[in-house]
Amino acid sequence: MAVSANFRIKAALALTYVVFAVLLNSVGTVILQSVQSFGVSKLDASLLESFKDLSIAATSVAVVSFLPRFGYRRAMMCALAFVSVACALMPLWPTFATTELLFATVGVSFAVTKIALYTSVGLLTRGQAEHASLTNILEGMFMVGTLSGYWLFSAFVSTPGGSAGWLNVYWVLAAAALLALALLASSPLREVDGAVRLPGAARSSWRESWRVLARPLVYVFLLSAFLYVLIEQSVGTWLPTFNREVLQLPTGMSVQLASLFAGMLAIGRLSAGYLLRRVSWYVLLNCCIAAMAAVIVLTLPLAGAVKLDAPIRWISVPVAAYLMPMFGLFMAPIYPVINSVALSAMPPRLHATMAGLIVVFSALGGASGSRVTAMAFSHFGGQRAFYWSLVPVTLLIAALFFFRQRIEQATYNAAKPMAR
């Protein structure tokens, strides 16, 4: 009986993460469809990224001290309920304002869910190995949701029903959110009283965050994380639009090909786990950044030369459509590696504070990347818009150089007492 209950809560957490993966990573597809269906400009459509990311950042800061008292399972159930309602509103009230409301709701709900979900992993596992195993399974399911989301949306984009026919995908997502909610409601989760913070914990957490930010290692790391997410979102979010406008592919095919970017991210992160046993993290990341720049420089001239006169089939898709997702393969290891290196250099008591700062700065980077790319798309066109990513790529090389210096200094300072 206990095994059944434990499996049920894990399945509920996995399904919850899949639902949020589909919704969070649909922003690029929804930007493309909003331009076509609602007639908004690319610059206005790019605000969807900000609605998502800024709400994640603000909520992450606001709810950390509140969630333990409210209850993690209850918090996730409320988040899923709000998301299901927001999804149902999309086909019922098809406007761009509803789309903005949806992504704001998804952002708030995901911030709550991610904090609650990661805390719940500790309640469901015993020992470091079991904890790592369940965490990896859940992150794997998140990637499954990301990949399947592209194909789910493309199926509805390709169906008849006018310019708003694609909105019927949200009935499926609302049903999935309700199913996850029902699984959570029927799955017991033993939440320990020791997790409840005492009065004044929120103020203490704020003071701790400011003390952590005063460390040079931390702000160099956060700059690196900010630049990475800025690059990832600027390319990943706008890849469907790039495929549609620059490569002149059908809308459904544009979305499907963009799923290769998520697939390359998954392959890159799995491969890095093997490579890091044999190569220095700093050497590996610099090679990855150089390869990212090479993909941009080699692919965009090919994209500009595309001239399509006949109907497009998979066999006749321009080479650039397959080369551009390779950007994700090389950038994939950067984010988890710098997170791991930074956290390993910090005392365990500061890890929770660091995790909150990572969420905030990642959200700010995502919102900035999408906004700047939207401005470049509007003023210079899709081909030139992706060239701008070479600027933060170059800045990331410099940030990693100073990051390594701070890591070496922190390691040296930690070893000095032992040397005495």
N, C-alpha and C positions, 0 to 999 in steps of 0.2 A: 504493500500500500504506500509506504514511504517512498519507494523507488518510483512508483507511478506519479506521485505528487511532485517529486523532484524533477522528473522528466517533463511534466506538464508546465511547470514554471519556467524551465529552460526553453521549452518550445515557445512559450508566450513571449519571452524576452527576444528570442531569435526572430519571430514574426514581427514583433514591434520594431526591431531594428531594420528589417527588410522594408517595411512600410515607409519608415522615415528615409531610408536610402533612396527609394524610388522618388519620393517627393522632393528631397533636397537636391538631387542631381537631375531633376527634370527642368531646372530653371533655364538651361540653354534652349531646350525644345520649346518651352513656354514663351520665351522671348521671341523666338522665330514665329510662333503661331500668333502671338499678340500683335506683332507688326502686321501680319497678314489678315487676321480676323477682326481685330479691334481698330486697326488703322492708326496705331500710335507710332511715334517716331522711335528709332533705335535708341536714342538718348533717353527717352522716357521709359522705354521697355527695360533698359539696363537698371532702372531703380528697383526692379524685382530682386536683384542680388542684394541690394542694400536692405530692403525690407526683411530678407531672410537673415543676412549675416549680422546686421546691427541688433536685431531682436535677440539673436543667439547671444551676442556679447553682453547686452544689457541684462538679460535674464540670468545668465551665468553668474554675474556679480550679485544680483539681487536675491537669489533663492538658496545660496549655499547654506546659510545658517538656518533657513526656514524649513527646508525639506525634511531633516531628521524628525522634527516634531510633527510634521504633517503626515509622514509615512511614505516610504518609497513606492510601494505597490499602488497605493491610492493616488500618488502623484502621477505615475505612468498611466493609470486608468483615466484620470482627468485629462491628461494630455491627448490620449487617443480619442476621447469623446469630443474634444474641441476640434481635432483634426478631421474627424468624420463629418462633423457639421460643416466645417469650412469646405471640404471636398464636395458635399452635397449642394452647397450654394453655387458652385461653379456652373453646372448645367442649368440650374434653376434661375440664376441671375447672371447671365453671361456678359460681364463688363470688365474693363481693365481694373476698375476699382475693386471688384471682387477678387481678382487675381492678386492684387496687392495685399488684400486682407488675408488671402490664403497663405501667402508666403510669410507674412508677419506671424500668423498663427502657427505655422509649421516651425518657424524659428524659435518662438517662445516654447513650444511644446517639445522640440528636440533638445533644447538646453536643459529643461527639466528632466526629460527622459534619459539623457546621457549621464547626468550626475547620478540619478536614481539607479540606472542600469549598472553602472560600474560599481556602485556601492553594493548592489544586490549580488554581484558576482562573488564578493567576499563573504556574503552570508550563505551562499550555496556551495562553497568549496572548502576543502581542507588541504592546507599545504600549498606551497608555491607552485608545484608542478600542476596540480589540478586547477589552480587559479589561472595559470598561464594557458592551459589547454582550453578552458571555457572561454576565456577572453579571445583567443585566436579563432575559435569556432564562431563567436558572435561577430568579430570583425570580418571573417570570411563570408558570413551571411550578409553583412552590409555590402560587400562587394558584389555578391550575387544579386542583391536588390538593385544596385547601381546598373549592372549589366542588363538585367531583365527589364528595368524601367525604360531604357531606350527602345527596346523591341515592343514593349507594351504600348508606349505612346505612338510609335510608328504605325502599329496596327490600326489605331483609331484615326491617326492622321490620314492614312491611306483609304479609309472607308468613305462612302458617299454620305451625304447629310448636310451639305452646305459648309460654309466657313466655320460654323460652330459645332460640326459633327464630332470633332476631336474631343470636345469637352465631356463626352460620355465616358471617357476613361476614368473620370473622377467617381462615377458610381462604383466601379470596380475597387478603387482605392478606398472609398468610404466603407465598403463592405469588408475589405481586408482589415481596416482599422477597427471596425466593430468586432471582427473575429478575434483579433489580438486582445481587445478589451475583455471579451467573454472568457478567453483563456486565462487572463490575469485574474479576473473575478473569481474563477473557480479553482485557482491555484494558491495554496497557502504559502506565505513567505514569513518566516520567523525573523522579525526585526528586533534587534537587541536594544534594550533601554540605554545601554552605554553609548549609543550613537547620538543620543539627544544632547544638544549643546546647552550649556548653562547660560543664564542671562548675561549679556555683555560679550558673548562670543563673537557676535557680528562685528562689534567695534574692534575687538582683538584681532579678528581676521583682517580687517582693513589695515590696522597698524602693521601687521606682519607683512602684508602685500607691499606696503611702501618701503619697509626695511629691505625686502628682497629686491625691489626695483633699484635700490641704491647700489647694488653690487654690479660692477662693470661686466662681469660674465653674463649676468642676466639680461642687461639691456642689449648687449651685442647678440646674444642668442635670440631674443625676441625680435630684433631687427632682421635676423636671418630667417626666422619663421614667417615674419610678415612678408618679406620679399618672395619667399617660396610660394605662399598661398596666393599672393598677388599674381604671380606668373601662372600658377595652375588654373586659377579661376578665369584669368583673361583668355587663356587658350581653350580650356575645357568648356566653359560656358558658351563661348562664341563659335565653337567648331561647327555645330549644325548650321548656323547662319553662314559661315565661311563656305561650307559645302554647297549650300543652296545658291548663294549669290556669286561667289567667285568661281566655283567649279561647275555651276549651272546644273546641279543634280536635282531630281525630283525631291519634294519635301520629305516623303517617307524614307527614301534612300539616304538623304542627308542625315536624318536622325539615326538610322541604323548604322551608318558608317562612323558616326560619332561615338558609338558604343565601343569601337576599337580602342579609343583613348582610355576608357575605364579598364578594358582588358589588358592593355599595355601597363597600366599602373599596377595591376595585380601581379603580372608576370615580373615586373621590375622589382617589386618588393620581395617576392619569394626568392628571386635570383640573388638579391643583395644579401639575404641571410646566409647563403653559401659563400659568396665572394668575400664577405667581411671576415671570414675565418682565415683568409690568405692575404688580404690586402688592407693596408691602413685606411681608416674611414676617410681621412683627409684626402688621400690620393684618389680613392674611389669617387668621392663627391666632385672633385675637380675634373676628373675624366667625364663624369656624367654631365657637368655643366658645359664642358667643351662640346660634347656630343649634341646637347640641346641646341647650342648655337649653330652647329653644323646642319641640323635638321631644318632650322629656319632658313638659313642661307641657301641651302640646296633645293628646298621644296617650293618656296614662294615664287621663284622665277618660273618653275614648271607650271604652277597654278595660273600665272599670268598669261601663259601661252595656250591655255585651253580654249578650243573653239569646237563647240558641239552643235552639229547640224541634224544628226539622226537621233531617233529615240535611244535613251540610255538603257543598257543592260549591264548586269554585273560584270560581264566579260569585257565591256568597253568603258568601264569607269576609269577616269584619269588616274595616272600613277600617283599624283599628288594627294589624292584622297586616302591612299594607303600609307604614304610616307608621313603625313602630318601627325597621325596618332602615335608614331614612333617617338615623338616628343615626350609622351607620357612614360614610355619605357625607361628613358634616361633620367627623367626628373623624379621617378617614383621613390628611389631610396633616400632622397635628401631629407624629407620631413621626418620620417621615423628615426633616422640616424642621428640628426641633430637633437631631437627630443631625448633619445636614449643617452647620448653623450652628456648633455646638459644635466639631466636628472641624476646621472651617475656621479657627477661632480658636486652635487648638492647633498646636504644632510637629509635623511629620510623624513624628518619632521617638516621640511619645506616642500615636499613633493606635491601635496594637495594644493598649496598656494601657487606653485609653479604651474600645475595643471590648469587652474583657473585662468592664470595669465595667458597661457598658451591658447586657450579657447577664445579669449577676448581679442588678442592680437591676430589670430588666424581669421576671425570673423572680419576684423577691420581690413586685413589684407585682401580677403575675398571681395568685399564690397568695393574697395578701391580699384582692384584689377578690372572688374567688370565695367565700372564707370569709365575708366580711362580708355578701355578698348572700345566702348560704345562711342565715345567722342571721336576716336580715330576712325571707326567705321563710317561715322556720319560725315566727317570732313575729308577723309583721304581714300575711302573705299576699303573693301575687305582685305585685298592683298597687302596694301601698305600697313594696314592696322596691325597685322601680326608682326611686322618688322619692329614695332615699338618694344616688343617683349625682350629684344636684345639689350635694352637699357637696364631693366631690373636684373637680367641674367648677369650682366657685367658687374652690377652693384653687389650681387650675391657672392661673386668670387671674392670681392674685397671684404665683405662681411664675414665670410668663412675664414679668411686669413686672420682677422682680428679675433674671431671666435676661438680658433685653435690656440692663439697666443694666450688668451684668458684661461683656457682649459689647462694648458701646460703650467701656467702660473698658479692656478688653484691646486693642481696636483702637487706642485713643488711645496706650496705652503702647508698642505695637509701632511706631507711627509717629513717636514722639518722637526716636529716634536719627537718623532720616532728616531730621527738621526741623532738626537741628543741622548 
